[in-house]
Amino acid sequence: MSIGAVLDLSSQMGKHQKIAMQIALQEFNRLSCSKLDLKIKNSHRNSANAVASGNVSVHFPTFVSRD
């Protein structure tokens, strides 16, 4: 199963969020019989426009980071 996030990877916070999500996902996958795959989209400093543009797949949940 895939989960997703839209992050501003040009910001320090977005970079930290990505690392934290990757670590959490590794831990979850290590402890769970279910396996998750993380899909990250770069918002290029505008999460709302990235989601609204339709560039985010509708096949996985999307979590929007509000910087």
C-alpha positions as CSV (number, residue, x, y, z in Angstrom):
1,M,0.0,0.0,0.0
2,S,1.2,3.5,-0.8
3,I,0.9,6.6,1.2
4,G,1.8,10.1,0.0
5,A,2.8,13.6,1.0
6,V,3.3,16.9,-0.8
7,L,6.3,18.7,0.7
8,D,8.3,21.8,-0.1
9,L,11.7,20.0,-0.6
10,S,13.4,23.3,-1.3
11,S,12.9,24.3,2.4
12,Q,14.8,23.0,5.4
13,M,11.5,22.0,7.1
14,G,10.4,20.0,4.0
15,K,13.7,18.2,3.9
16,H,13.4,17.4,7.6
17,Q,9.8,16.2,7.1
18,K,10.9,13.9,4.3
19,I,13.6,12.3,6.5
20,A,11.2,11.9,9.4
21,M,8.6,10.2,7.2
22,Q,11.2,7.9,5.7
23,I,12.5,6.9,9.2
24,A,8.9,6.4,10.5
25,L,8.1,4.3,7.4
26,Q,11.2,2.1,7.8
27,E,10.2,1.5,11.5
28,F,6.6,0.7,10.5
29,N,7.6,-1.7,7.8
30,R,10.1,-3.4,10.2
31,L,7.5,-4.0,12.8
32,S,4.4,-4.7,10.7
33,C,3.3,-7.5,8.5
34,S,1.8,-4.7,6.2
35,K,4.3,-2.9,4.0
36,L,3.9,0.8,3.1
37,D,5.5,2.7,0.3
38,L,6.0,6.4,0.6
39,K,5.3,8.7,-2.4
40,I,6.6,12.2,-2.1
41,K,5.8,15.1,-4.4
42,N,7.7,18.4,-4.4
43,S,5.4,21.3,-4.0
44,H,8.1,23.8,-5.2
45,R,7.0,26.2,-2.4
46,N,3.3,26.0,-3.1
47,S,1.5,22.9,-1.7
48,A,-2.0,24.1,-2.5
49,N,-1.2,24.6,-6.2
50,A,0.6,21.3,-6.4
51,V,-2.5,19.5,-5.1
52,A,-5.0,21.6,-7.1
53,S,-3.1,21.1,-10.4
54,G,-3.8,17.4,-10.4
55,N,-0.1,16.5,-10.4
56,V,-0.8,14.4,-7.3
57,S,-1.9,10.9,-7.9
58,V,-5.4,10.1,-6.8
59,H,-4.3,6.5,-6.2
60,F,-2.9,7.2,-2.8
61,P,-3.8,9.5,0.2
62,T,-2.3,12.9,0.1
63,F,-1.2,14.9,3.1
64,V,-0.5,18.5,2.6
65,S,2.2,20.2,4.6
66,R,1.4,23.8,5.5
67,D,4.7,25.6,6.0
